Amino acid sequence: MEGISDRVVCAQCRAALDTSFHCAACGQVYPCLSSIRVLLPNPVAHREHWQRQLGFLVRQGDETPRALRQQAAQPGIGDATRTRLHALANAVAAQVADVSLVLGPLLGGPLPPTESTRLPRGAMDYITCLFRDWAWASGHDEENVRSLDAVRRVSEGRALGRTLVLGAGGCRLAYDLHLQCGGTQTAVLDVDPYLLGIAEAVVRGASVRLTESSVNAPEIEPVSCPWVLTAPSGPLGADAFQFFLANGTEPPFSEGSFDTVVTPWFIDQVPADLGGLMRKLHALLVPGGRWLNHGPLIYGSELPVAHWYTREEVFELARAVGFRVGAWEQTPLPHFASPWTGRGLIENVLTFEATRV
């Protein structure tokens, strides 16, 4: 049976790739990081950039604890505050060590950062995705369950078949959908190796230690919480569940490759041209294939207000490119509600199904 890898196209020129992921048209070769295929233009440059980000993260893992301990040594600092600062310094060092333990071998080790290198967003801004997806279980798994149930309701029990998940992040929703909603082959795609690399290790069966820390911890002890990330229903192999580092607004697959495309927490944050993305999703689907969306509509300030689409406008755009909008729901849901800190957000999440007609 033809697999997802047989449907991959070149990220530079859109020509078909051979079985070694070489493009005969432009000469580009697309390497792997573990089982993650890098389908980005100039993948060697991307890997070097990620290595420099890792180098910057490691440097920050030395400098930040040192600065916190220097604050703790200042005169007039109370005993409780001193205890908190030392504990926070240890927590920062532990979190960086945890991330480096997984990402170092994956990327080939850190490189010295340049002046323009900044911290990787996945390792800092979005690391909570990994805790929510793979750690906050044992009675605190409600967010993942709610997301899965919402997508199930709008999909009305139809099997997903061959599935593409854009902006998969920590990959838990993709994992649950594959196992519980009739996925045959699933491709998860994201541009961030810091999320995808750790998620890949978990999905393949590793137990990954990752320290959750917060400068806003409610108590002095602890200011951090070590978690062990595991896949609750066991590992998935590369024959069924494939990882791709690629641009979600330019998915590198040929037309008609998927029965289902899923966009979790994606359409409001990533594409500058939502209508253009919808046309690409339409083309990726087989006739009668479905687009399943799950996430809020919270747009970035870089977009003009005319593109801050409401639900009605999103549906209007979808119909204009050839989708028939089916079941939908819009519900306030807890988001990143940590069982350790007791803090989180409430987001108004839109879940819908649209069929290519």
N, C-alpha and C positions, 0 to 999 in steps of 0.2 A: 504494500500500500504506500502511496506517495506520502511523504512526511512533510512537516512544516519546513524543514531545511531545504527541501526541493523547490520551495516557493520563494526563497530569498532572492532579492535583487541587489545590485551594487548601490551603495549609498551615495556614490558620486555620479554615476551615469545611468543608473536604473537598468543596466543590462543584466541578464541572468548570470548566476555564478555557477561554477562547476562544483564537484563534490568536495574539493579542497578549499572552497570559498575563495577562489581566485576569479577575478574578472578578466576575461579574455579581451574585452573591448578597451578597457583603460589600464589594465595591468595591476590594479590594486588587489592586495591580498588581505583578508580579514582574519586576524588571529583570535585565539581563545584566551581567556583568563579563567582557569579551572574549566568549568563547563559553560562559561558565559562567552558567547560569541560577541566580539566588538564590531558592530556594523555602523561605524561612524566614519566620515571622510577623514583620511589621514589618521588611522588608528594609532600609529606609533607616536605621533605628537600628542594625542589624547592620553595615552598611557604615561608618557613623560610628565605631562601636566598633573595627572593624578598622583604620580610619585612625588612630585614637588609639593603638592598639597599635603601628602602624608608627612613629608619632611617638615613642613610648616606646623602641622598638628603635633608632631613629636617635639619640636622646639617649644611650642606653646605649653606642652605637657611638662616641660622643665621650668619655663619662665613663670607661668602662672602660680604654681605651688610655691616657688621661691618668693614671689611678691606677697603672697598671702602670709607666709611665715615671717616676712619682714614686718608686715603690718602687726602681726601678733607680738612682735618684740618691742613695739613702740611703748614708751612710757604712758601710763594712765589707762592702759587696756585692762579691762576687768578679767578675772579668771574665766568666767563663762564665755566671754567673747574670744579670749585666747584659745580656749578649748575648741570653740566652733571654727575658728580660722585654721587651726592645725588639722582638724577633721576634714574641712573642705579642701585643703591642700592635698591631703591624702586621697580624697575622692576624685579630684581632677586627675591626679597622676594615675589612679587605678583605671579610670574610664579611658584615658588615652592608651594605656597599656593594653586594655581589652580590645580596643579597636585595632591597634597595631598588630596584635597577635593574629588576627584574621586577615587584615588587609595587607600587611607586609608581605607574606608569602604570595598572596594573590597577585599583587602588583609588581613583585620583584624587588621589594625593599624601597625605602624612602630615598629621595634625592634632595640636595640642598635647595631650599626655596629661593626664588628670585624676589626682587623688590615688589613685583606685581602679584605674587602668589598670595592668595587668601585662603582662609579655612574652608574646607569642603562643606557645602550646605548639608549634605546627608549625614555627616559625622557630628554636626552640631545642631543646626536648625531643625532637622527632621529625624533625629535619632529616636524621638519619642514614638515614631511609627513602629520601630522595631520592638520596643517594650510592649506597646499595645498589641502588636500582632502575635508575638511569640512568648511573652513573659507574664502578662497580667491575667493569668488563668486562675484556677482554684477558687472559683466564686467571683472573680473580677474580670470575666471574659465577655461582659455584656456588649461592648461596642462591636466586637467581631460578629457576635451572634445576631445583633440587630441589623448590621449591614447585610449579612447573608440572607436573613429573613426578608428584608426589604426587596432585594434583588429577586429572590424566589417568588415573592408575591406578584411582581410585575411581569415576570417571565412565565407565570401561570403553568409551571411544571414541565415545560418543554425542555428536552435535553439540549445542552449547549453545543455538543459536537466539537468541531475544531475551533478553538477559541484564541483570540488575541486580546491581551490586557495591556492597555496603554497607560504609562505612568503608574506602573504596578507598585512602586515604592517598596514597602516591607513584604509585600506579596501574600499576606494572609488571606485576603478576600479571593485572590486568584486561586490559591491552594484549596480553600474551602469549596469554591464553585466547581473546581475540577473534580474533586472527590465526591461531592454531594449533589451535583446538578447535571450529571451526564456529560462531563467533558471527556472527549476522546484523546485529543492532543491539545496542550495549552502552551502558548508562547507568551512570556511576560517580558515587557519592554520598559526600560527606564534609561535615563541618561546619567544617573548617579551611581557610580560603583560602590560608594560607601554604604548605601542602602542595599543595593542589589547583591553585592559581594557577601554581606553577612546573611541576607535572606537565602542566598544560594547554598551557603554552608548548612543552614538550618534545614532547608527543604531536602537536601541530600542526606540528612541523617545525623549531622553533628550536634552536639550540645555546646552552645556558645555562651560563655560567661560575658555579661555586659553590665557595667555599673551605672545605675541611675543616680545622678547627683543634682542638687539644686541649691542655688544661693538663697532661695526663699524657703528652705526647709522649715517646717513648723516647730521642730525641736532641735536642740543642740546635738543630741545623740538619738538617732543617727542623722547625719546630713547627707547620707548616701544609702543606697540599697543595692546590693549585688543580686542580679537575677541570672537564671540559667535559661537561655532561649532554646526551646525544642519544638519540633513539629508534632502536634498532639495526635495525629492519626498516622504517624510513621512517615518514612521518607518516600520521595518520588524520584524515579530515575529520569535520565535525559531522553528516553524514548517517549515519555508521556508529558514531561514538563520541561520546557526549554527556556533558557535565559538569554536575553539579548540586550546589550548596551547600544541603544540607538535613539534617534530623535523621534519622539512620539508624534510630532507634527508632519513628519515625512517617513511613515512606516516603510521599511525596506522589504516589502513583499509584493508579489505580483497580484494583479486584479483577480477577484474571485477566489481568494485563498482561504477564507474563513466562513464558518457558519455563524459565528457570534463575535462581535467586538465589544469589549467592556471598557468604559472610561470611568475609573473611580477617582474622585477628587481631582479632576483633570481639566474639564472644559472651560472653567472660569479662570484658571491660573496659567495655563501653558500657551494655548494658541492665540496669536494676535489676530488671526482671521478665522473666526469660528465657522462661518459659512464654508470657507475653503477646506477646513478640516472635515466638515460633514461630507463634502463631495468625495474626499479621499476615503472616508469610512464606507461610504456607499459603494465605491469601486472595489474595496477590499472584500466585500461580502458577496457570497453567492446570491442568486435571485431567491428571495424569501428569507435571506439571512437577517439576523437581528443585531441591532445596536442597543446595549444596555448601559445606562448611565446611572451613577450613584455619587452624589456629592452636592455641596452648596453652590450658590452663585455669588461669589465674593471676588470682585475683580480688582486687579492691580491698578494703581494710580497712573501707570504709564499708558493705559488704554484710554481713548476718548470716551466720554460718558455715553455717547451714542452706542458704544459697544458693551455697555454694562447691561446685558440682556436679562430680562425677566423670563419666567417660565413660558409665558405666552409667546414671547419673541423667539425663544429657543425652539419651540414647537413650530412656529411659522417658518423659521430657517430650515428646519428638518424637512417639512413638507415641500418646501421649494426645491430641494435637491433630490426628491424622490423617495422620501421615507413616509410610511404611514405610522403615525404616533398611536400607540395602543395604551395599555394600562400605565398609570402613573400615580405617585403619591408624594406629598411634600410634608415632612414631619420634623419638628425640633428634636435633635438627638444629642446626647452627651458626646464630647469629642476630647480625646486625650485626657480622660479623667483618671489620674494615677491613683491606685489604691494605697500607695505609700505616702504621697504628699496630701492627698485629699483634694487636689486642685484639678480643674479642667475647664472646658468651654462647652457652650451649647451652640450648635449650628443648625440652621434650617436646611435639611438635606432633601434634595430633589432626586427621586429615583423614577426612571421611566424606561419603557421598551418601545423601540421604533423598528419597523420592518422594512427592508428594501423591497419595493414593489416595481 
